[in-house]
Amino acid sequence: MRPVDYPEPFRELARELRRLPGIGPRSAERIALWLASAKDARPLDLAAALRTAAESLRSCGICGCFCVGDSCEICRDESRAGAEICVVENATDILPIERTGFFRGRYHVLGGRLAPLDHVGPEQLRIGELHRRLETERPTEIILALSADVEGEATTHFLAESLASSGIKVTRIAHGLPAGGGLEHADPLTLQRALSGRNPLG
């Protein structure tokens, strides 16, 4: 006798939830169960928000952050033009820095970090776009704000070497961040100290 299973729409929902990072089969099943049965779940509101985000959000054509339209609010802010460019791995690294209220330059999102074992080389990152920005924007400084783990360090050193000929000051944020930790886990005070205590490279 074939075992009884959840209806197909439930299984399809669980399959889609499993595609999210950090969600395994059991977690996906629990979330699907909550969405299907909890009184305050509001699954249609969630579906509408997902659709709106998918249709409206895109990458800023300049820095690579999330935006609605062609460019983000930070890149449109003329008061930040010509100042520092802070290079981060992911768009989610920008908001923690912004929350410190300390940095008033612009950003550049690499879209990851060098990871040869995962087949992520310089060509897979937005390094070429960074070099092109330097030619047009001529910032006063490039700040490398990457993770303090092995791959982040390798990416930092690669960028420092590739930017050395630009004639623009290249620095990295100070090691106020825990080794192996990313920017999204740091508190504003730690980030402020790391930014104010950044060190020159080379």
C-alpha positions as CSV (number, residue, x, y, z in Angstrom):
1,M,0.0,0.0,0.0
2,R,1.3,3.4,-1.0
3,P,2.0,5.6,2.1
4,V,-0.2,8.7,2.6
5,D,1.6,12.0,1.9
6,Y,0.7,15.7,2.0
7,P,-1.2,17.0,-1.0
8,E,0.8,18.1,-4.0
9,P,0.4,21.9,-3.5
10,F,1.8,21.4,0.0
11,R,4.7,19.4,-1.3
12,E,5.4,22.0,-4.0
13,L,5.5,24.7,-1.4
14,A,7.9,22.7,0.8
15,R,10.1,22.1,-2.3
16,E,10.3,25.8,-3.0
17,L,11.1,26.7,0.6
18,R,13.9,24.2,0.6
19,R,15.6,26.3,-2.1
20,L,16.1,29.0,0.5
21,P,19.6,29.1,2.2
22,G,19.7,27.4,5.6
23,I,16.3,25.7,5.1
24,G,16.4,21.9,5.2
25,P,13.6,19.4,4.5
26,R,12.2,19.4,8.1
27,S,12.4,23.2,8.4
28,A,10.7,23.6,5.0
29,E,7.9,21.2,6.1
30,R,7.4,23.1,9.3
31,I,7.2,26.5,7.5
32,A,4.9,25.1,4.9
33,L,2.6,23.7,7.7
34,W,2.6,27.1,9.4
35,L,1.8,29.0,6.2
36,A,-1.0,26.5,5.4
37,S,-2.7,26.3,8.8
38,A,-1.8,29.2,11.1
39,K,-4.5,31.9,11.5
40,D,-2.0,34.8,11.3
41,A,0.2,33.4,8.5
42,R,-1.3,35.6,5.7
43,P,0.3,33.5,2.9
44,L,-1.3,35.6,0.2
45,D,0.3,38.8,1.6
46,L,3.6,37.0,1.6
47,A,3.1,35.9,-2.0
48,A,2.2,39.5,-3.0
49,A,5.3,40.9,-1.3
50,L,7.5,38.3,-3.0
51,R,6.0,39.2,-6.4
52,T,6.4,42.9,-5.8
53,A,10.0,42.4,-4.8
54,A,10.8,40.2,-7.7
55,E,9.2,42.7,-10.2
56,S,10.6,45.9,-8.6
57,L,14.0,45.2,-7.1
58,R,17.1,45.2,-9.2
59,S,20.8,45.9,-8.9
60,C,22.0,49.5,-9.0
61,G,23.7,50.1,-12.3
62,I,26.5,51.9,-10.5
63,C,27.3,50.2,-7.2
64,G,25.4,46.9,-7.4
65,C,23.2,47.4,-4.3
66,F,19.4,46.8,-4.3
67,C,17.3,49.5,-5.8
68,V,14.1,50.4,-7.6
69,G,14.9,52.0,-10.9
70,D,18.4,52.4,-12.5
71,S,20.4,53.6,-9.5
72,C,20.1,53.5,-5.7
73,E,19.6,56.4,-3.3
74,I,23.2,56.5,-2.2
75,C,24.6,56.8,-5.8
76,R,22.1,59.5,-6.6
77,D,23.3,61.6,-3.6
78,E,25.5,64.2,-5.1
79,S,27.0,65.1,-1.6
80,R,28.7,61.7,-1.6
81,A,30.3,62.2,-5.1
82,G,34.1,62.2,-5.3
83,A,34.5,60.9,-1.7
84,E,35.6,57.4,-0.7
85,I,34.3,54.2,-2.2
86,C,33.8,51.4,0.3
87,V,34.1,48.0,-1.4
88,V,32.0,45.2,0.2
89,E,31.2,41.6,-0.7
90,N,27.4,41.8,-0.8
91,A,24.6,44.3,-0.9
92,T,23.6,43.3,2.6
93,D,26.9,44.6,4.0
94,I,26.0,48.2,3.1
95,L,23.2,48.8,5.7
96,P,25.3,47.9,8.8
97,I,27.8,50.5,7.7
98,E,25.1,53.1,7.0
99,R,23.6,52.6,10.4
100,T,26.8,53.8,12.0
101,G,26.2,57.2,10.5
102,F,30.0,57.5,10.2
103,F,30.7,56.8,6.5
104,R,29.5,59.4,3.9
105,G,31.1,58.0,0.8
106,R,29.7,55.6,-1.8
107,Y,29.9,51.8,-2.1
108,H,30.8,49.1,-4.5
109,V,29.4,45.6,-4.2
110,L,31.7,42.8,-5.5
111,G,28.9,40.2,-5.5
112,G,31.0,37.7,-3.5
113,R,34.7,37.0,-2.9
114,L,37.4,34.9,-4.5
115,A,36.7,31.2,-3.9
116,P,38.7,29.0,-6.3
117,L,37.2,25.8,-4.9
118,D,33.7,27.1,-5.8
119,H,35.0,28.4,-9.2
120,V,34.6,32.0,-8.2
121,G,37.5,34.0,-9.8
122,P,38.0,37.7,-10.6
123,E,35.9,37.4,-13.7
124,Q,32.8,36.3,-11.6
125,L,33.1,39.4,-9.3
126,R,32.4,43.1,-10.1
127,I,36.1,44.0,-10.2
128,G,36.1,45.3,-13.7
129,E,33.2,47.6,-12.9
130,L,35.2,49.0,-10.0
131,H,38.1,49.9,-12.2
132,R,35.8,51.6,-14.6
133,R,34.2,53.6,-11.8
134,L,37.7,54.8,-10.7
135,E,38.3,56.3,-14.1
136,T,35.0,58.3,-14.1
137,E,34.5,59.1,-10.4
138,R,38.1,59.5,-9.2
139,P,37.4,58.9,-5.5
140,T,39.8,60.2,-2.8
141,E,40.1,56.7,-1.3
142,I,39.1,53.1,-1.8
143,I,38.2,51.3,1.4
144,L,38.2,47.5,1.4
145,A,35.6,46.3,3.9
146,L,35.7,42.5,3.3
147,S,35.3,39.6,5.7
148,A,38.2,38.6,7.9
149,D,38.3,35.0,6.9
150,V,40.7,33.3,4.4
151,E,38.6,34.0,1.3
152,G,38.0,37.6,2.4
153,E,41.7,38.1,3.0
154,A,42.6,36.7,-0.4
155,T,40.1,39.0,-2.1
156,T,41.5,42.0,-0.1
157,H,45.1,41.3,-1.2
158,F,44.1,40.7,-4.8
159,L,42.2,44.0,-4.9
160,A,45.0,45.9,-3.2
161,E,47.5,44.6,-5.9
162,S,45.1,45.3,-8.8
163,L,44.3,48.9,-7.5
164,A,47.9,49.8,-6.7
165,S,48.5,51.4,-10.1
166,S,45.4,53.6,-9.9
167,G,47.2,56.3,-7.9
168,I,44.3,56.3,-5.4
169,K,44.8,55.7,-1.8
170,V,43.8,52.1,-0.9
171,T,43.0,51.2,2.7
172,R,41.2,48.4,4.6
173,I,39.0,48.6,7.6
174,A,40.8,47.9,10.9
175,H,40.5,44.5,12.5
176,G,37.7,45.5,14.8
177,L,35.7,42.6,13.4
178,P,36.0,39.1,14.7
179,A,38.1,36.7,12.6
180,G,35.8,34.6,10.4
181,G,32.9,37.1,10.9
182,G,31.0,39.1,8.3
183,L,29.8,42.7,8.5
184,E,26.2,41.6,8.9
185,H,27.0,40.3,12.5
186,A,28.9,43.4,13.7
187,D,27.3,46.1,15.9
188,P,27.5,49.8,14.9
189,L,30.2,50.7,17.4
190,T,32.5,47.9,16.2
191,L,32.0,49.0,12.6
192,Q,32.6,52.6,13.4
193,R,35.9,51.8,15.2
194,A,36.9,49.6,12.3
195,L,36.2,52.3,9.7
196,S,37.9,55.1,11.7
197,G,41.0,52.8,12.4
198,R,41.5,51.6,8.8
199,N,45.1,50.9,7.7
200,P,46.8,51.6,4.4
201,L,47.8,48.7,2.2
202,G,51.2,48.6,0.6
